[in-house]
């Protein structure tokens, strides 16, 4: 008994020594708490208790800002249930440890060292001295973007669709929070397909998704350099921000062009729309593939080639330390730089005038290959659990791993074992890259000897 109590007392110390572990434990605790709340009879429209797996799936999808759902959000959950989902999205997207640290700042005006270390791991702040500034910047940015997008959407719902003032405000704010946090939960059974020709709804949502997806470090640097440019006339970007912004722009344009090319004549998706609406919906789909699960056209009716292209975008994901998932655009850019260097026969990988450290390439390669292995293994397992076409199952798995939320429509048909698999994928997809890179950094050590060199045959 005494040994058990000693181990229990030592648990916080162990978590403090490894901030990544603290993040996993905190996210798991919030997921379980959300599942318990959603399982209550008051959370469903029928005032009946919800099965725990369904509640756990919904809670995980909300906390991990994914958007996959086994039941329709708008018709199944009550106002209380929708409120719980909204709170879980906000906490999960904003960051659990970031939220806890911010509350501690507001209450006591200071942060303990352990909490600073954990918040630093989650927000990717540069040093302990930056944590307080980063937390306040993240909170301010989140509030401004969500309120601005929510106001635009509320006005459109009020005066464009005749919704009441209360319903317009609720719809606008819910979709703004869901969009900025890249969650993809909506309050319509058809997602936002009813607004497929309305740029006043589509573009604000897409903008919120992109801003949330590029990551808080980049957003904060954009704000800081805007002020610095105004006072000094100079603007010096970090390599991380350059990589994130350039790669994001390239992927958005590429996704838009490929969606247009592959779906232009598809009568079940872009075919019936005007040229302007085709371009709008292609851009929207490209933006949503960056880990937000809204859809304005029927994803299940898309060509197999479009689904494969979308899988690639979903797997890459968005920016680091933001609300997006995937392996992250910087990981993709680092791997691309390594391939270019190898093709050119250069000894070192370089990008945008900077040489990349070898351990950065190893970390990027590890994250990408483990992600590929997880997706392949999960797809194989899910194919044995249900009879669906291969591309639909692969799409569902990549969507869960990338915390995207787009679906071809098979989520509700996934058996219980498959739902548990997707729950694990969403959790790993949200926390895996953070935990893995942090663990690799903590384990890095200098070897005091070198082994003999030998080259195996490659290719």
N, C-alpha and C positions, 0 to 999 in steps of 0.2 A: 504493500500500500504506500509506504514511504517512497519507494522507488518510482511508483506511478506519479505521485505528487511532484517529485523532483523533476521528472521528465516533462510534466505539464508546465512547471515553472520555467523550465529551460526553453520551451517552445518559442516564446516571444524573442528570446535572445538569438535563437537560430534563425528565425525569420528576419530579424534586424540585420544579421550578418549577411544574409542573401536577399536583397530587396526583390529580386525576381520571384522568389518563393512567396514573399508577402503578397505580391500582386496576384499570384495564382490563388492563394488562400482567400484573399479579399473578394476576388471575382466569384469564386465558388460559393462563398458565404452569401453574397448578394443574389446569385442565381437561385440558391435553395430558398432564401427568404422570399423572393419573388414567386417561386413555384408554390410555396405554401399559401401566399396571399391569393394567387390566381385559382388555387384549388378550392377556395371558400365558396359557398353557394352564392354569396352576394356579388361575386365577380362575374357571374354568367347572367345572361338575359332571362333564362328560365329559372333562375334562383335554385339551381341544382348543383351539387358538388361536381367539379370537373376532375376527370381522371388525372392521376399524378403525372403520368408520362406526358399527356397533353399540356398540362400546366408547366412541367419542367421544360418541354420543348419550346413553348412560347416565351417563358422567362429567359432561357438561354439565348434565344433568337433576339430578344429585346436587349439584354445586357451586353451581348456580343455584337450589337447593332447590325444584325443580319437582315431580318425581314421575312425569312421563310416562316410559313404558318400552316399548321395542319387543320386549323379551323378558321373561318372567315372572321377577321377582326371586327368588322362593323356590325355583324349580325349576332355573333356568338357571345361577345363580351358585353357586360353592362357598362354603365358610366364609370362605376368603381373599377372594373377590370381594365377599361381603357386608360383610366388614370394611373393605375399601377404600371401598365405597359409604358405609358409616356414617361413616368418617373424612372423606370428601369432603363429606358433608352437614354435619357439625359444623364443618369449616373454612369451608365456603361460607356457612353461616348465621351463624356467629359473626363472620365477616369475616376475610378473609385478612390485611389489614394490621393489623386489631385483634389477631389471633392473633400476628403477628410482633412487634408492639409489646409485647404482654403477655410474650412470651418474653424479649424484651430487658430488660424490667423485672425479670423474675425472675432473669435471669442476671447483669446488671450493676447493677441497681438504678436505672438512669437511662435516659433516652431522648434520642437526638439530635434536633435541631430538625427535620430533614427527616422523620424518622419520626413526630414529633409532628404535623406538618402533614398527612401522609397519613392518620394515624389520626383526626385531627380531621375530615377530609373524609368519612371513612367512617362515623364514629359520630355526626356532627352535634353534637359537643360545642361549647360556647359560646365557649371560648377556649383558648389554649395551656395555661394553668394548670389547666384542667379535665381535660386528656387523661388524666393518670395516674389521677385519681379515677374518671373514666368507665370506663377500661379495667378497673380492679379491680372496679367495680360491675357491669359487663357480665359479667365472668367469674364473679363470685359469684352473680349472679341466674341465669345459665344453668345453673350447677352445681346450685343448690338446686332449681330447677323440674324439671330433668331427673331428678334423683335422687328427688324426691318423687313425681312422676308415674310414674316407672319402678317404684318400690316398690309403689305402689297396683296397677298393672297386673300386676306379678309375683305379688303375693299373690292376685289374682283368677284369673290363669292357673293358679296352683298349686292353690288350694283350690276354685275353681269349675269347672275343666276337667281337673283331674288331671294337669297337665303336671309333668314332673320339676323338681327345684329348679333345675338348670342351664338347662333350656329355658325355664322361667318367667322367670328372671332375664334371659336373653338376649332373649326376646320383649318383656318389659316395657321394658328399657332401649332396645332398638332402636326400638320404637314411640314411646317418650317423646322420644328425640332427634329422630326424624323429625317428630313432632308439633310440638314447641317450635320447631323450625327451619322449620316450614311446608313440609316436603318432601313428605310424602304417600307415601313408600316404605313398603311393608308386606312382611311375610314370609308372607302368604297369597295364593294366586292370586286369591281373590275379595275382596281388600282386607280389609275388616272386616265384610262382609255377614253372616257367621256370628254376629256379636255385635249384630245390629240391635235385639235386645230386651234387651240387657244394659247398663243405665245405668252399672254399675261399670266398664265398658270405654269406653263412648261418652263419658261426661261428663269423665273425666280427660283423654282425648285432645282433646276440644273445648276444655277449659280451657287446656291447653298451647298449642294453636293460637292461641287468642285472646290469651294473654299474649305469645307470641312475635310475634304480628301487630301489636300496638299500638305496638311500637317500644321500643328501649332507653331513649331519653330520657324517655318517659312512665313506664316502669317505675321508673327511678331516681328520678324526681320523686315518684312514689307512695310509695316507701320513705322519701325524705327528708322529705316532708311528714307522713308518719305519725309520724316521730320528732319533728318540729317541733310537731305538734299536741299531742303528749304533754307537751312541755316548756313551750310558750308558749300553747297553747290556740287558736292561729290557724292558718289554712290559706290560703295565697295561691297559686293555680294560674296557670301561664303560659297564654297564649292557645293555644299549640300543644297543650298537654295537654288543655285544655278541648275544643278542636275535635276532637282525636283520640278522646277518650272518648265525647263526645256523638254524633259521627257514627258511630262504631263501634257504639254501642248502638242507634241508630236503624236502621242497615243490618241488624244482626242480627235485630231484631224484625221489620222489613219482610220480610226474606228468609224468616223462619220462617212468618209469616202467609201470604205468597204461595205458599210451597211447600205448606202445608196446603190452601189454597184450590184450587190447581191440580192437586194429586196425590191428594186425599183419597179419591176413588173409583177411582183407577187401579189395576186388579187386578195390574199388574206392578210396582208400586212400593209405595205406602202402603196400598192397598186392603185386603190381607189382615191388616194389623196392628190391634191394639186401639187405642182412642183415646189412651191414654197413650203407646204406642209410636209412633203417628203424630206426636204432638207432639214426642217425643224425636228421631225421625228428621228431622223438619222443621227443628228447631233445629240438629241436627248438620249437615244439608246446608247450611244458611245459614252456619254457622261455617266449613265446609270451603270454601265458595265464596270465602272471604276469603283464598285462596291456599294452601290445604292440600289435597292430592289424595286423601285417604281418602274412600271412599264406602261407605255401609251399605245402600243400595238401588241397583238397576241404573239408572245414569245414562242408558244408551242406550235404556231403555224409558220415559223421562220424556216428558211432553207437549212439543210444540215451544214452547209458551208458557213452560213452566218452564225450558227450555234457554235461551231468550232472556233471561229474568229472571236466570238464573245467569251468563250472559255479562256482563250489566251489573255484577253484583256482582264478578265476577272482574276486570273491567277497572278498576273503582275500586280494588280491593285493600285493603291494610291501612295501618298507620302507617308514617311515615318512620323511617329508620335502625333498622329491625328486620329480621325474617326474611321479611316479607311482600313481595309484588310489586304490580303494578298501578301506576296513576298516583298512588295514595295518597289516603287519605280527606281529608287537609288540602287537597289540590289540588281535590278535588270540592267541599269546603265553601267554599273561596274562590270558585270559579266560581259556586256557588249564591248566595253573598252578592252577587256582581256582578250576577247576573240580577235578584235582588230589588231592588237599588238602582236598576237601570235601569228596571224596571217602575214603581217608585215615583217616578221622576223625580229621584232624589237625585244630587248631583254626585259623591259619594264612596261607595265600598263600605265598609260597616261590619259587624262581626259581634261579638256578645257584648260590646258596649260599647267596641269598639276599631275605629279607622279603619285600613283596610288600605292599605299603601303601593302606589302605582301599579305599581312594578316587580314586586311579588309577584303581582299579577293578570296581568301580562304573562308571567311565568314559568309560572304555572299554565295559562294559555291555550296557551302554546307546548307544554308537556308533553302536555296533553290532545289537542290537534289533531294533533301528530306521532304520538301513540299511535293515534289513530283512523285516520290515513292509513296507518300501518304495518299495522294489522290489516286494513283493507280491501284494500290491495295484496297482502298475503300470502294472504288468503283467495282472491282472484282467481287468484293464481298456483297455489295448491294445488288449486283446482278444475280447472285445466287439466292437472294432473299425475295426478289420480285421479278415478274415477267414484264419487262419494259424494253423498248428499243435502246440500244447502246448509247446513242448520243444524248437521249433524255436523262439516262442515269448518270452519265459523265457530267452533263451540265449541272445536275442537282448536286453532285459531290463537289465540283469546283465552286459552285455558288455558296455552298456551306463553308468550305475551307477558306474562300476569299471573303467571307462574311458579306456577301453581296445581297442575296435575297431574291434574285431573279429566278423564275422557275418556268418549266414547260407545262406545268399544271399537274405534276405527279406527286407533289408533296403530301396531299391528303390521302393518297393511296399507299404510301409507304407503310409497311408493317411495323409493329412495335420495335422489333429488333433493329430495323432500319432507322427508325426515329432515334433510337439510342445512339446509333452510329453517327447520324447527322448531328446530334447534340454534342458528341465528342469532337467532331470535325469543326463545328462552330466555335467551341471553346478553345481548341488548339489553334484555329485560324486567327482568333482575336489575340491570344496571348503567346502563341508559339514563337513567332519571330522575336518578340521582346525578351521572353524568357531565354530562348536559345542564344541570342547574341550576348545577353548579359552573362549567361553562364560561361560562354566561350571567352569573354573578356576576363572574367574572374579567374579562369583556369589557365590563362596565358602565363607562361614562364619561360625563362631563358635556359637553354640547354648548354651545359658547360663543355660539351664535346660534340664532335661531328662524326656521323657514321660514314663509311665508305660510299661513294657515289656510284650508281649503276643505272643505266637507262633500259627499261623494258621496251619491247616493240609496241608502238602505238599505231592503231589503225590497220 
